[in-house]
Amino acid sequence: MKTDILIAGAGFAGAVCAERFADAGKRVLVIEKRAHVGGNAFDEPDAHGVLVHRYGPHIFHTKCRAVFEYLSRFTEWLPYEHRVLAQVDGKLLPFPINRDTLNRLYGLSLNETGAAQFLEEVRQPRAAIRSSEDLVLSSVGHDLCEKFFRNYTRKQWGLDLSELSAGVAGRIPVRTNQDDRYFTDEYQFMPRDGYSALFQRLLDHKNISVELGADFFDERDKIKAGLTIYTGPLDAYFGSCLGPLPYRSLRFEHEHLSSTARFQPVGQVNYPNDFDYTRITEFKHLTGQAHAGTSIMREYPQVEGDPYYPIPRPANEALAGQYRDLAATEKDVIFVGRLAQYRYLNMDQAVGAALKAADSVLNLSYSAQGA
């Protein structure tokens, strides 16, 4: 079998590359191991008709206008600003930490200046920021670290804050105002018809063929391609010849509640210190769907299972660097996406990386700078 472009994986990285090359007149074959396109962003109505994200909540947000405008060709949007509460000391408190969090947790009445002064007094400065523990303690001090961060991190990653790179905690801001949005990006939306519809439109091109339920490693030797785009786990491509790269997996527990239209006040509630799960998502907040009942999902991080998150710690990054050196020697193969780059990429960053990869081959100027 011959094709111009062979793509392993039909998540954001693979689907965007497929569309870009197909639009440029290339014949594209996408091989996807799962029975559906969309990767972990796949959504579908559950048995009760509520649109749910099968593999955990996916909230679209970006600062990059080029990424937003590109995806806008394949979906209309619903405005949505994600808000998260954390259950701490029996209270549901805004997270990321802001002024209201401090006031309600400690029974204070701080203004913005007072909140900044409070944080300055409790923070424990570090001479060097080498880990997420260093970053959190230098930002919010011991008590807030223990209440909001340490146990959640142990559940999420199976590691202590001190064992994770600073960039993990660096993704979470600390605010002295009352902004309770999880993200502050300029573009915050959800696809009006869902992610699966977006992916179907991305891949609806005469030059694109998609094979579902097919394993790239079983099929690649049967296909002659001018270029391969690989979006799977970086180490798997090389048979884990240097040792396995660690990834964190997840287990999801979906539940429909027919007797109530709303289960919790926001789309996501975190449980840093209680229960084995890290968070509960209620999807109707995200989608704006009207339904007499509601569907929720509890999320349990685990070691075994499909890879979801590269684990950001120095030893893993060093091993990933060795695999990237191998990848650089592969002729006519591009590695793109969260798993293939072993990077904790948000959706918009994965789209930006895919646009950049395709444009570099096609010598186009559909820039995604800033993604």
DONUKOL-552770 format. One line per 4 residues: number of its first residue (from 1); for each residue x, y, z of C-alpha. Coordinates in nm, 3 decimals, padded with zeros to 5 digits. Layout:
N
NUM) X:Y:Z | ...
This chain:
371
1) 00.000:00.000:00.000 | 00.126:00.348:-00.085 | 00.044:00.685:00.062 | 00.212:01.022:00.076
5) 00.166:01.065:00.451 | 00.119:00.795:00.715 | -00.009:00.921:01.051 | -00.011:00.716:01.371
9) -00.291:00.840:01.595 | -00.612:01.039:01.543 | -00.589:01.274:01.839 | -00.532:01.646:01.800
13) -00.174:01.617:01.673 | -00.254:01.348:01.419 | -00.584:01.493:01.298 | -00.446:01.844:01.250
17) -00.146:01.712:01.057 | -00.380:01.500:00.845 | -00.596:01.799:00.756 | -00.300:02.021:00.674
21) -00.135:01.768:00.443 | -00.464:01.668:00.280 | -00.545:02.034:00.217 | -00.209:02.063:00.043
25) -00.303:01.781:-00.195 | -00.124:01.494:-00.020 | -00.277:01.151:00.022 | -00.302:01.077:00.394
29) -00.361:00.752:00.580 | -00.442:00.778:00.952 | -00.406:00.465:01.164 | -00.581:00.475:01.501
33) -00.565:00.195:01.759 | -00.892:00.289:01.926 | -01.235:00.241:01.773 | -01.287:00.616:01.734
37) -01.106:00.934:01.637 | -01.039:01.220:01.878 | -00.788:01.061:02.111 | -00.847:01.148:02.476
41) -01.071:01.440:02.373 | -01.335:01.197:02.245 | -01.685:01.273:02.370 | -02.020:01.100:02.323
45) -02.371:01.091:02.471 | -02.391:00.843:02.756 | -02.678:00.596:02.791 | -02.897:00.875:02.930
49) -02.825:01.127:02.654 | -02.580:01.346:02.846 | -02.270:01.444:02.648 | -01.967:01.322:02.845
53) -01.592:01.315:02.790 | -01.498:00.949:02.809 | -01.134:01.013:02.903 | -01.165:01.304:03.142
57) -01.262:01.669:03.106 | -01.114:01.862:02.815 | -01.143:02.238:02.845 | -01.032:02.439:02.545
61) -00.837:02.755:02.622 | -00.557:02.935:02.441 | -00.371:03.261:02.413 | -00.282:03.181:02.053
65) -00.508:03.348:01.800 | -00.376:03.135:01.512 | -00.472:02.811:01.689 | -00.817:02.944:01.777
69) -00.883:03.068:01.423 | -00.763:02.742:01.273 | -00.994:02.528:01.487 | -01.279:02.774:01.426
73) -01.288:02.646:01.069 | -01.416:02.313:01.204 | -01.644:02.411:01.490 | -01.862:02.682:01.629
77) -01.800:02.764:01.993 | -01.982:02.804:02.322 | -01.824:03.049:02.568 | -01.711:02.869:02.881
81) -01.483:02.980:03.164 | -01.374:02.689:03.379 | -01.410:02.725:03.755 | -01.279:02.481:04.011
85) -01.349:02.439:04.381 | -01.136:02.237:04.622 | -01.279:02.062:04.927 | -01.050:02.162:05.213
89) -01.132:02.150:05.584 | -01.494:02.074:05.500 | -01.532:02.381:05.279 | -01.553:02.423:04.901
93) -01.295:02.690:04.823 | -01.190:02.860:04.498 | -00.887:02.706:04.330 | -00.638:02.830:04.216
97) -00.593:03.007:04.548 | -00.721:03.364:04.545 | -00.825:03.624:04.803 | -01.162:03.460:04.864
101) -00.986:03.128:04.929 | -00.774:03.287:05.202 | -01.062:03.476:05.360 | -01.298:03.179:05.374
105) -01.033:02.931:05.483 | -00.892:03.140:05.766 | -01.193:03.356:05.855 | -01.025:03.677:05.738
109) -01.144:03.986:05.550 | -00.836:04.070:05.345 | -00.841:04.314:05.056 | -00.604:04.265:04.765
113) -00.316:04.439:04.938 | -00.381:04.242:05.254 | -00.387:03.914:05.061 | -00.051:03.995:04.903
117) 00.090:04.080:05.247 | -00.051:03.756:05.394 | 00.117:03.547:05.127 | 00.442:03.734:05.169
121) 00.439:03.656:05.541 | 00.366:03.283:05.505 | 00.583:03.202:05.205 | 00.910:03.017:05.261
125) 01.162:03.152:05.009 | 01.407:02.913:04.848 | 01.750:03.007:04.720 | 01.689:02.787:04.416
129) 01.366:02.647:04.270 | 01.447:02.289:04.177 | 01.120:02.110:04.246 | 00.747:02.169:04.270
133) 00.784:02.167:04.648 | 01.032:02.452:04.628 | 00.795:02.648:04.408 | 00.483:02.593:04.618
137) 00.651:02.666:04.952 | 00.812:02.979:04.813 | 00.471:03.095:04.686 | 00.220:03.002:04.959
141) 00.409:02.851:05.252 | 00.362:02.532:05.452 | -00.007:02.530:05.551 | -00.153:02.606:05.209
145) 00.093:02.363:05.055 | -00.030:02.084:05.282 | -00.398:02.169:05.243 | -00.413:02.214:04.863
149) -00.106:02.071:04.695 | 00.087:01.791:04.865 | -00.174:01.519:04.894 | -00.335:01.603:04.559
153) 00.007:01.568:04.397 | 00.066:01.231:04.564 | -00.264:01.105:04.427 | -00.220:01.256:04.082
157) 00.141:01.159:04.019 | 00.223:00.891:04.276 | 00.511:01.115:04.383 | 00.579:01.383:04.640
161) 00.604:01.748:04.538 | 00.976:01.728:04.609 | 01.018:01.462:04.338 | 00.849:01.658:04.056
165) 00.996:01.927:03.836 | 00.899:02.283:03.925 | 00.701:02.320:03.603 | 00.420:02.096:03.737
169) 00.325:02.336:04.016 | 00.419:02.628:03.793 | 00.107:02.563:03.586 | -00.111:02.679:03.877
173) -00.118:03.052:03.958 | -00.171:03.214:04.298 | -00.387:03.528:04.297 | -00.452:03.810:04.539
177) -00.767:03.930:04.361 | -01.107:03.759:04.337 | -01.061:03.608:03.991 | -01.190:03.252:04.032
181) -01.136:03.136:03.675 | -00.902:02.840:03.637 | -00.761:02.988:03.316 | -00.713:03.349:03.212
185) -00.644:03.289:02.842 | -00.808:03.521:02.591 | -00.989:03.239:02.413 | -01.195:03.012:02.640
189) -01.463:02.806:02.468 | -01.610:02.462:02.423 | -01.691:02.322:02.077 | -02.064:02.371:02.031
193) -02.130:02.024:01.892 | -01.860:01.851:02.096 | -01.506:01.740:02.028 | -01.599:01.430:01.830
197) -01.787:01.642:01.577 | -01.485:01.872:01.550 | -01.260:01.575:01.472 | -01.501:01.434:01.216
201) -01.488:01.766:01.032 | -01.109:01.784:01.057 | -01.080:01.442:00.894 | -01.363:01.481:00.641
205) -01.145:01.527:00.333 | -01.126:01.333:00.011 | -00.752:01.287:00.055 | -00.779:01.137:00.406
209) -00.838:00.770:00.484 | -00.880:00.654:00.843 | -00.830:00.300:00.971 | -00.976:00.247:01.319
213) -00.889:-00.042:01.548 | -00.553:-00.079:01.374 | -00.213:-00.091:01.541 | 00.053:00.127:01.379
217) 00.327:-00.120:01.467 | 00.141:-00.406:01.300 | 00.068:-00.206:00.986 | 00.367:00.022:00.922
221) 00.578:-00.236:00.737 | 00.290:-00.297:00.496 | 00.268:00.069:00.398 | 00.506:00.267:00.182
225) 00.485:00.633:00.283 | 00.684:00.938:00.189 | 00.655:01.073:00.543 | 00.536:00.932:00.875
229) 00.383:01.143:01.152 | 00.405:00.955:01.482 | 00.196:01.071:01.780 | 00.219:00.770:02.012
233) 00.446:00.712:02.313 | 00.803:00.808:02.228 | 00.966:00.503:02.383 | 00.719:00.261:02.221
237) 00.835:00.366:01.874 | 01.180:00.231:01.959 | 01.059:-00.077:02.145 | 01.159:00.085:02.475
241) 01.517:-00.010:02.389 | 01.659:00.237:02.642 | 01.406:00.146:02.908 | 01.042:00.247:02.949
245) 00.945:00.611:02.986 | 00.709:00.653:03.282 | 00.358:00.776:03.210 | 00.071:00.829:03.452
249) -00.260:00.664:03.368 | -00.618:00.724:03.481 | -00.930:00.528:03.563 | -01.270:00.691:03.524
253) -01.588:00.615:03.711 | -01.894:00.753:03.531 | -02.228:00.788:03.706 | -02.565:00.926:03.598
257) -02.792:01.086:03.855 | -03.150:01.089:03.731 | -03.299:01.246:04.044 | -03.110:01.578:04.027
261) -03.037:01.829:03.754 | -02.719:01.955:03.923 | -02.473:01.773:04.146 | -02.214:02.041:04.227
265) -02.188:02.420:04.188 | -01.909:02.417:03.925 | -01.780:02.188:03.654 | -01.495:02.051:03.864
269) -01.445:01.992:04.235 | -01.101:01.879:04.355 | -01.051:01.652:04.654 | -00.687:01.702:04.757
273) -00.716:01.529:05.095 | -01.028:01.312:05.085 | -01.108:00.992:04.892 | -00.896:00.801:04.644
277) -01.013:01.008:04.347 | -00.867:01.349:04.268 | -01.171:01.526:04.126 | -01.533:01.503:04.018
281) -01.642:01.654:03.688 | -02.004:01.740:03.610 | -02.027:01.768:03.233 | -02.340:01.980:03.195
285) -02.147:02.278:03.334 | -01.897:02.238:03.052 | -02.136:02.182:02.763 | -02.435:02.392:02.867
289) -02.660:02.098:02.787 | -03.015:02.098:02.923 | -03.117:01.765:03.075 | -03.344:01.659:03.361
293) -03.063:01.450:03.513 | -02.688:01.493:03.527 | -02.377:01.284:03.467 | -02.060:01.300:03.675
297) -01.719:01.137:03.658 | -01.471:01.053:03.932 | -01.106:01.037:03.831 | -00.857:00.791:03.980
301) -00.490:00.825:03.881 | -00.302:00.497:03.854 | 00.018:00.337:03.731 | -00.121:00.081:03.487
305) -00.330:00.158:03.180 | -00.319:00.382:02.876 | -00.055:00.656:02.898 | -00.206:00.998:02.973
309) 00.062:01.216:03.126 | 00.440:01.214:03.089 | 00.575:01.230:03.445 | 00.785:01.547:03.472
313) 01.092:01.474:03.681 | 01.460:01.516:03.594 | 01.543:01.146:03.550 | 01.252:01.098:03.310
317) 01.347:01.406:03.112 | 01.702:01.277:03.079 | 01.578:00.945:02.941 | 01.337:01.125:02.709
321) 01.631:01.328:02.582 | 01.807:01.007:02.482 | 01.498:00.893:02.294 | 01.472:01.234:02.124
325) 01.828:01.188:02.002 | 01.720:00.859:01.846 | 01.413:01.024:01.697 | 01.630:01.289:01.534
329) 01.807:01.016:01.337 | 01.485:00.865:01.200 | 01.455:00.944:00.831 | 01.120:01.084:00.713
333) 00.954:01.053:01.055 | 00.819:01.345:01.259 | 00.734:01.298:01.628 | 00.460:01.533:01.744
337) 00.214:01.551:02.035 | 00.214:01.501:02.411 | 00.321:01.136:02.408 | 00.560:01.153:02.114
341) 00.736:01.462:02.248 | 00.711:01.349:02.611 | 00.582:01.693:02.704 | 00.286:01.797:02.919
345) 00.109:01.977:02.633 | -00.234:02.134:02.657 | -00.470:02.082:02.364 | -00.387:02.416:02.206
349) -00.016:02.341:02.237 | -00.064:02.005:02.066 | -00.252:02.180:01.784 | 00.022:02.443:01.761
353) 00.292:02.176:01.748 | 00.104:01.993:01.472 | 00.057:02.310:01.267 | 00.425:02.390:01.304
357) 00.528:02.037:01.204 | 00.308:02.031:00.895 | 00.401:02.384:00.792 | 00.772:02.307:00.822
361) 00.731:02.026:00.569 | 00.494:02.215:00.340 | 00.689:02.541:00.376 | 00.372:02.731:00.458
365) 00.318:03.020:00.694 | 00.009:02.917:00.896 | 00.191:03.031:01.207 | 00.100:02.909:01.552
369) 00.362:03.114:01.731 | 00.286:03.145:02.099 | 00.095:02.817:02.123
